Amino acid sequence: MLKLYTYYQSVAAHRVRIALNYKGAPYQSIFIDMDHSEHLGEQYLHLNPEGLVPALIVNDDLVITQSSAILEYIEERYPERPLLPQDRELRGRIRSLAQLFIADMQPMNVMRVYKYMQDEMGVDYDKRRAWYEHWMSFGFKAVESLLANKDDTGAFCFGDKPTLADVCLVPQVWNASKYGIDLSAYPTVRRIYRTCQTLSAFQAGAPETQADLLAQSS
Ligand SMILES: N[C@@H](CCC(=O)N[C@@H](CS)C(=O)NCC(=O)O)C(=O)O
């Protein structure tokens, strides 16, 4: 069975959980407590020397890191419920939007960057917060303009079925909502987010339903 090293609040792990659940792929979650720096412990660094979550373990020994590589692996291994369509050009556009979240937005919003800003550069909370708000608005503005009033935009980012783009949109919106970013200027983004939330795969991948969070409140 696949094993996923995950942490409930990790945006990158959130994407992977949604995809695994959408495919109905059996997997075991192994929780990494990032609040207590478990991702920087010797055991986890042995798996992923970058100390970043998620990591997927295949056949008990192969480690795949990088959420976009993991998503592509899942798509190839479980083609039955595709998250990428047959149409090559459309696949290119879906990957492009997915990368906007994976490669451009999320890296502006990671613990190690904030820690470095705070501990090594003396950047105070308000300035770190301004950085986060700036890059999230910058990203969501671009996403809204790519999706609003476009023929291809349907109930989801591309048409009426979820794709990798939706799998990547939802965790970034979840994160922004949790940290109080005003999303009112992005109605299409919010509408698609709400539609995704009605699907069981997205619910099962959500931070609120993860055992590591539930264990904290029990
Ligand atoms: N490019 C990586 C990024 C992974 C990443 O940034 N993970 C965050 C959680 S969302 C993390 O582990 N951060 C730990 C840290 O910043 O120290 C991917 O897409 O998998």
The ligand as an ORCA input file, in Angstrom:
! r2SCAN-3c Opt
* xyz 0 1
  N       7.957     21.809     -3.741
  C       7.523     21.037     -2.626
  C       7.207     21.964     -1.480
  C       6.826     21.208     -0.246
  C       6.661     22.168      0.940
  O       6.976     23.349      0.867
  N       6.168     21.625      2.019
  C       5.984     22.419      3.224
  C       4.609     22.152      3.803
  S       3.350     22.694      2.681
  C       7.022     22.004      4.234
  O       7.308     20.843      4.391
  N       7.610     22.988      4.929
  C       8.575     22.734      5.940
  C       9.408     23.941      6.205
  O       9.195     24.957      5.566
  O      10.268     23.843      7.076
  C       6.299     20.217     -3.004
  O       5.489     20.688     -3.815
  O       6.145     19.084     -2.486
*
